[in-house]
Amino acid sequence: MKRPRRNHAPAFKAKVALAALQGDRTLAELAQQFDVHPNQITQWKSQLLERARELFETAADRDAVVPDLKALHAKIGQLALENDFLAGALGRLPDASGTR
């Protein structure tokens, strides 16, 4: 008989991942203690290691990473207009083609 799917709280996941990081017990021992599969413990541990940097980021660091979408859309529009203009101008020249 299958066990029903369990949803673990973030606090529980953090506790298990920190216990795995300590390294004083094996994965099998931790799995038995917390009644969780060893693969799940490994996943939570790797997620903790990957996202630990986010804890110490300042608001300025987070804002610096996000690109300014408004400026990027404006640049795309400008380049599209230039391409259309140049394609039209190239079509009016004799013996000129857009392909090489």
Secondary structure, 3 states (H helix, E strand, C coil): CCCCCCCCCHHHHHHHHHHHHHCCCCHHHHHHHHCCCHHHHHHHHHHHHHHHHHHHCCHHHHHHHCCCHHHHHHHHHHHHHHHHHHHHHHHHCCCCCCCC
